[in-house]
Amino acid sequence: MRIGKQMQFFGARANLAKTLLYAINGGVDEIKKVQVAPPLSPITSDVLDYDEVMQKFDIMMDWLADLYINTLNVIHYMHDKYSYERSEMALHDTHILRTMATGIAGLSVAADSLSAIKYANVHVQRDEDGITTGFTIDGDFPKYGNNDDRVDAIAVDLVERFMKKLKKTETYRESVHTLSILTITSNVVYGKKTGSTPDGRLRGEAFAPGANPMHGRDSKGALASLSSVAKLPYRDALDGISNTFSIVPQALGKDDGSRTSNLDAMLDGYSVKGGHHININVFNRETLIDAMDHPEKYPQLTIRVSGYAVNFIKLTREQQLEVLHRTFHKSI
């Protein structure tokens, strides 16, 4: 952002994984059991059909994108009306570029869920009210984070598709629509508020942070994981595509020199492939476990969470456990 020439209306993020569940349940919230989105005929088949799900998901994303932008318009209009940042804006040019920052949460959950529906058989579990609350998967399916275009293309499509829908709604003060795939630590909260999903994730489980593959699913090594994330179109996510990447020291080499050169090469390759934003952690899971049990021994243990660095011992227990459940790559 150019100092004095640009400003941003911040807008948090939208939960695409929960939106998918709304599409399956006809707009009914799977946890609260109330109609939240506009009524839509729910899916009633025992096995989810990919084309039917995508048709309803697309409609639900239309509703969400319009609601999202209009909500931000109201928020920022009222903020300017009652709490305009006069001092800050006095230091800007008269005519500046304004952006309306939006975001996506649950990208890898949504992509893997659609992949499961498309390539495996996803059976629906419903409660006594007919609301879908769980799924069982028969067969295997490609998972985002393994450099497999079958599912990576789904993730790319979701980013492009949602951005196009956001742009259909006019923004406050003619600000430019922008998008991020960045959750900070809110991936834990988003997961807590989202029911079981067709990818096998259970109700309440944390999402992967930012643009990360879901925990443990990027099983083909560090380079395959990086390659999947690098495919996401930066032109549609100019506010950042956050990849929080963890690798054990032994995977990078036997000594500091080889580890440094190998990590340099990996980052060069990630950049060449189109990757822009990566948070790197090089440590062993055992170190974090020991820090949880003996925090007094690790007052300066700093890790990248998702977009920022933090002392590990200052995270909540729930946030620490979520970090532990992430993939720690043991091979390149």
Secondary structure, 3 states (H helix, E strand, C coil): CCCCCEEEECCCCEEHHHHHHHHHCCCECCCCCCECCCCCCCCCCCECCHHHHHHHHHHHHHHHHHHHHHHHHHHHHHHHHHHCCHHHHCCCCCCCEEEEEEEEECHHHHHHHHHHHHHCEEEEEECCCCCEEEEEEECCCCCCCCCCHHHHHHHHHHHHHHHHHHCCCCCHHHCEEEEEECCCCCHHHHHHCCCCCCCCCCCCCCCCCCCCCCCCCCCCCHHHHHHHHHCCCHHHCCCEEEEEEEECHHHHCCCHHHHHHHHHHHHHHHHHCCCCEEEEEECCHHHHHHHHHCHHHCCCCEEECCCCEEEHHHCCHHHHHHHHHCCCECCC
